[in-house]
Amino acid sequence: MLHQKKNLSVLDYGGGLASTFFRNFEIVKGLGLYWTIIEQKHIVDVANKMLGKIPNLKFISSSDLTNQKNISYDVLIFGSSLQFMENPKDLVARLYHDKLQTIVFEQIPFMKKGPTRLTVQQIKEPIYNASYPAWHFNENEFQSWINNAFVKKLRTVNPHVTNSFGDFHSNLIDLVYMRNTS
């Protein structure tokens, strides 16, 4: 894919303050990279103040994305964010388009066995006190969400993180899907 195009356009859903962009910058900097991060409005405001002058890096809210017509990107990244979305299946379906080439899911919790479960994630000090709804997906069900035009190219399990409570167990898994060219 990288040799077929001069420019590479990335949509990083839930990309925070561009950690994935900066982590991969040396690898992709010569590709005519355009990187758009979708975040909550208050994060977009802070990011634009702090990082708004970096070329080819853009921060927008999900409502900004909805209001844009004919937006296309080559790579879609969910970096440990999809599990916190209200309707993850609908979101994935809504972001498909004909020019999309690669979908990356990083650090997504998948059940070791059993159905998809909605849980509450507790965050404690020293980070901050909060709680969030968090999905732990059944991998077979999740696979059915992926458009048939895409083929799984990579699956890695993070061996350092297991979520457990009673008979509930999930692992963080990275998945990469690429458009089938055959």
Beta strands, then each sheet from edge to edge (+ up, - down):
strand 1: 8-13
strand 2: 33-39
strand 3: 57-61
strand 4: 75-79
strand 5: 102-111
strand 6: 117-123
strand 7: 130-136
strand 8: 150-165
strand 9: 168-179
sheet 1: 3+ 2+ 1+ 4+ 5+ 9- 8+
sheet 2: 6+ 7-
end
